[in-house]
Amino acid sequence: MDGFLLIDKPAGLTSHDVVDAVRRIAKTKRVGHAGTLDPFATGLLILGINRATKKLADIVGLDKEYIATAKLGATSTTDDPEGVISNVECRMSKPPSIDDVTKIIDGFRGSYVQTAPAYSAKKVGGKKLYELARKGTMEGVELPKKEVKIHELEIISYEWPELKFRAVCSSGTYIRALARDIGEALGTGAYLTALRRTRIRDYTVDDSLSLDALDAERMARALIPL
């Protein structure tokens, strides 16, 4: 088997868990993935099998589309539901209106400098940030910043405290950091409660396979050749 495989990653598994499952089915160790999804996230994960692993670097840098749900009025140490949640709603005079949210959302389209989450795989001094954060040794550590591009950003629905939005962005963009930054701009705080990757350039989650239904025969039929 050689080629790319599109998987709809379920919540609760790491991207590496999916790689391990595909390795067992394909009976090869030469399996990798392009673009990590956090355990709580779902959606499109592109895997390369055998010779296709050498082509994964070309996919990692492609633009991506996400559907995300953020909870306003609270923050998380990890910017997602897996962290320690702090409620800041009590310090607000009133929830923002849809006009307030729309104005803030509009301001994030285009390029902006994004600070990496404290719990991320970014390295500082050779150490991954999440390793430093878990050890409580973040004092004095400057979080890395990177210019990212938000090509499209639109509100799907808003009913306090839940904001659901769609984003198309450049590679390396943290959607949980985007949600955090939107919350900071609103003065409400925010963290992601759900995230689904729906597209990587021309590859869509609609064409992906469920991991639960995957077997060698389905995998062979679904492989995208090099």
VOVO-471128 format. One line per field, with one value per residue (C-alpha): residue number from 1; residue in three letters; x, z, y. Coordinates in Angstrom, 3 decimals, m for minus. Layout:
n: (NUM|...)
res: (ALA|...)
x: (X|...)
z: (Z|...)
y: (Y|...)
//
This chain:
n: (1|2|3|4|5|6|7|8|9|10|11|12|13|14|15|16|17|18|19|20|21|22|23|24|25|26|27|28|29|30|31|32|33|34|35|36|37|38|39|40|41|42|43|44|45|46|47|48|49|50|51|52|53|54|55|56|57|58|59|60|61|62|63|64|65|66|67|68|69|70|71|72|73|74|75|76|77|78|79|80|81|82|83|84|85|86|87|88|89|90|91|92|93|94|95|96|97|98|99|100|101|102|103|104|105|106|107|108|109|110|111|112|113|114|115|116|117|118|119|120|121|122|123|124|125|126|127|128|129|130|131|132|133|134|135|136|137|138|139|140|141|142|143|144|145|146|147|148|149|150|151|152|153|154|155|156|157|158|159|160|161|162|163|164|165|166|167|168|169|170|171|172|173|174|175|176|177|178|179|180|181|182|183|184|185|186|187|188|189|190|191|192|193|194|195|196|197|198|199|200|201|202|203|204|205|206|207|208|209|210|211|212|213|214|215|216|217|218|219|220|221|222|223|224|225|226)
res: (MET|ASP|GLY|PHE|LEU|LEU|ILE|ASP|LYS|PRO|ALA|GLY|LEU|THR|SER|HIS|ASP|VAL|VAL|ASP|ALA|VAL|ARG|ARG|ILE|ALA|LYS|THR|LYS|ARG|VAL|GLY|HIS|ALA|GLY|THR|LEU|ASP|PRO|PHE|ALA|THR|GLY|LEU|LEU|ILE|LEU|GLY|ILE|ASN|ARG|ALA|THR|LYS|LYS|LEU|ALA|ASP|ILE|VAL|GLY|LEU|ASP|LYS|GLU|TYR|ILE|ALA|THR|ALA|LYS|LEU|GLY|ALA|THR|SER|THR|THR|ASP|ASP|PRO|GLU|GLY|VAL|ILE|SER|ASN|VAL|GLU|CYS|ARG|MET|SER|LYS|PRO|PRO|SER|ILE|ASP|ASP|VAL|THR|LYS|ILE|ILE|ASP|GLY|PHE|ARG|GLY|SER|TYR|VAL|GLN|THR|ALA|PRO|ALA|TYR|SER|ALA|LYS|LYS|VAL|GLY|GLY|LYS|LYS|LEU|TYR|GLU|LEU|ALA|ARG|LYS|GLY|THR|MET|GLU|GLY|VAL|GLU|LEU|PRO|LYS|LYS|GLU|VAL|LYS|ILE|HIS|GLU|LEU|GLU|ILE|ILE|SER|TYR|GLU|TRP|PRO|GLU|LEU|LYS|PHE|ARG|ALA|VAL|CYS|SER|SER|GLY|THR|TYR|ILE|ARG|ALA|LEU|ALA|ARG|ASP|ILE|GLY|GLU|ALA|LEU|GLY|THR|GLY|ALA|TYR|LEU|THR|ALA|LEU|ARG|ARG|THR|ARG|ILE|ARG|ASP|TYR|THR|VAL|ASP|ASP|SER|LEU|SER|LEU|ASP|ALA|LEU|ASP|ALA|GLU|ARG|MET|ALA|ARG|ALA|LEU|ILE|PRO|LEU)
x: (0.000|1.291|m0.667|m2.599|m5.485|m8.154|m9.456|m12.203|m10.501|m12.888|m12.669|m10.643|m7.822|m4.477|m3.303|m0.635|m3.344|m4.814|m1.380|m0.939|m4.343|m3.554|m0.139|m1.808|m4.306|m1.781|0.828|3.574|5.399|5.783|2.732|2.707|0.245|0.128|m1.063|m1.763|m5.266|m5.612|m7.338|m10.603|m10.733|m12.317|m12.162|m9.825|m6.482|m4.348|m2.060|0.721|1.455|4.854|6.286|3.637|5.209|7.901|5.226|3.492|5.629|3.953|0.531|1.468|1.926|m1.471|m4.318|m6.944|m10.629|m12.169|m15.562|m15.070|m17.207|m15.972|m17.393|m17.237|m17.140|m14.487|m10.851|m8.831|m5.169|m4.933|m7.408|m9.548|m11.792|m8.861|m7.432|m8.371|m11.436|m11.867|m15.179|m14.804|m18.491|m18.968|m16.628|m18.666|m21.339|m23.283|m22.674|m21.540|m24.177|m24.023|m22.877|m20.024|m18.956|m19.217|m17.016|m14.334|m14.500|m14.071|m10.854|m9.196|m9.427|m6.095|m2.696|m2.085|0.662|m0.501|1.030|1.334|m0.670|1.309|0.273|1.588|4.393|6.297|9.853|11.679|15.261|14.885|11.924|8.313|6.079|3.584|6.422|7.465|3.844|3.139|6.243|5.278|8.509|7.016|8.247|10.383|9.528|8.500|5.812|6.677|4.814|4.101|2.315|m0.648|m3.234|m6.961|m8.285|m11.935|m13.687|m17.426|m19.926|m22.126|m24.163|m23.971|m26.064|m24.332|m22.062|m21.565|m19.942|m19.667|m17.521|m15.806|m12.193|m9.928|m6.346|m2.693|m0.701|0.510|m2.541|m3.827|m7.620|m7.751|m5.402|m7.676|m10.662|m8.628|m7.675|m11.258|m12.319|m9.599|m10.636|m14.255|m13.177|m14.997|m12.292|m12.939|m11.817|m12.629|m15.160|m15.249|m13.106|m13.570|m11.179|m13.263|m10.760|m7.057|m6.821|m8.733|m8.995|m12.288|m13.603|m16.595|m14.229|m12.669|m13.209|m14.377|m11.671|m14.229|m15.171|m11.644|m10.255|m7.590|m10.048|m11.603|m8.157|m6.870|m9.883|m9.649|m5.914|m5.085|m2.136|1.060)
z: (0.000|m1.046|m0.956|1.142|3.382|4.618|8.088|10.087|13.491|16.404|19.653|22.447|20.324|19.591|16.002|16.856|18.063|14.553|13.018|15.243|14.216|10.518|10.986|12.386|9.536|6.778|8.386|7.994|10.305|7.525|8.355|9.277|9.392|8.181|10.704|14.277|15.723|19.497|21.282|21.797|18.112|15.286|11.531|8.621|9.274|6.225|6.580|4.308|3.928|2.857|0.049|0.652|4.037|2.135|0.620|3.883|4.297|1.171|2.808|6.236|4.795|3.072|4.200|6.428|7.231|10.669|12.341|15.947|19.006|21.731|25.157|26.092|29.662|30.735|30.104|30.134|30.923|27.706|25.691|25.290|27.489|28.792|30.944|34.230|33.587|35.185|35.008|34.293|33.601|37.073|36.166|33.111|33.077|30.288|27.521|24.155|21.463|18.072|16.644|19.167|18.265|14.520|14.810|16.703|14.287|11.336|12.883|12.856|9.103|7.372|9.035|12.753|15.150|17.195|20.493|20.809|23.610|26.757|26.337|22.832|21.145|20.283|21.610|23.735|24.625|23.213|25.480|24.403|26.009|27.334|29.124|30.847|31.665|33.232|35.398|36.489|35.097|32.772|34.798|32.585|29.435|26.509|24.433|20.709|18.336|14.662|11.957|10.732|8.067|8.562|5.002|5.939|9.278|9.739|12.541|12.171|15.297|18.499|21.598|24.791|25.920|22.849|19.653|16.664|13.740|10.549|9.818|6.826|7.814|7.033|8.260|11.838|13.054|16.461|16.393|20.201|20.327|17.864|20.126|23.135|21.299|20.197|23.836|24.974|22.349|23.516|27.147|27.997|27.738|25.686|25.148|22.579|23.486|20.081|16.959|13.656|10.704|7.551|4.784|3.916|0.582|m1.802|0.579|2.495|5.484|3.339|1.446|4.583|6.239|9.754|11.807|13.316|9.895|8.570|7.391|4.873|1.981|2.551|3.042|m0.255|m2.128|m0.474|m0.937|m2.988|m5.214|m5.411)
y: (0.000|3.410|6.646|9.133|8.130|10.553|9.746|11.461|11.508|10.964|12.911|11.356|9.996|11.596|11.887|9.326|6.909|7.060|6.442|3.365|1.997|2.425|0.807|m2.289|m2.518|m1.734|m3.997|m1.409|0.993|3.535|5.631|9.326|12.195|15.781|18.352|17.276|17.455|17.795|14.875|16.810|17.818|15.848|15.882|15.509|13.860|13.039|10.058|8.899|5.207|3.852|6.041|8.708|9.526|11.447|13.697|14.645|17.770|19.188|18.812|20.203|23.705|23.888|26.173|24.565|25.064|24.551|24.738|25.801|26.432|28.750|29.473|33.138|34.385|31.900|30.999|27.789|27.218|25.201|27.334|24.215|21.995|19.939|22.738|24.401|26.563|29.992|31.824|35.552|36.244|37.718|40.606|41.620|44.303|42.550|40.030|41.431|41.864|40.165|43.517|43.622|40.097|40.755|43.830|41.906|38.957|41.320|42.624|39.210|38.667|39.011|38.742|38.999|38.018|35.061|33.937|30.168|28.537|27.742|24.112|23.460|21.553|24.729|24.587|27.149|26.379|22.877|22.091|21.734|24.351|21.814|20.006|23.242|24.132|20.745|21.045|24.553|26.029|28.664|31.639|33.844|31.869|34.065|32.375|32.202|34.509|33.958|35.895|33.868|34.591|34.254|34.108|33.630|34.046|34.025|33.593|30.535|31.199|33.213|32.775|33.812|32.289|30.066|31.335|29.013|30.108|28.938|29.797|29.257|29.928|29.446|26.482|26.847|28.764|27.668|27.895|27.654|30.660|32.471|31.786|32.982|36.181|36.840|36.499|38.877|41.443|41.168|41.511|38.278|35.655|32.509|28.948|26.279|23.623|21.917|21.900|20.104|20.299|20.132|20.788|20.884|22.729|20.419|17.454|17.432|15.537|14.485|12.174|10.678|7.313|6.598|4.938|2.544|1.206|0.915|m2.414|m3.444|m3.718|m0.279|1.211|m0.183|1.222|4.635|5.252|8.348|7.404|9.470)
//
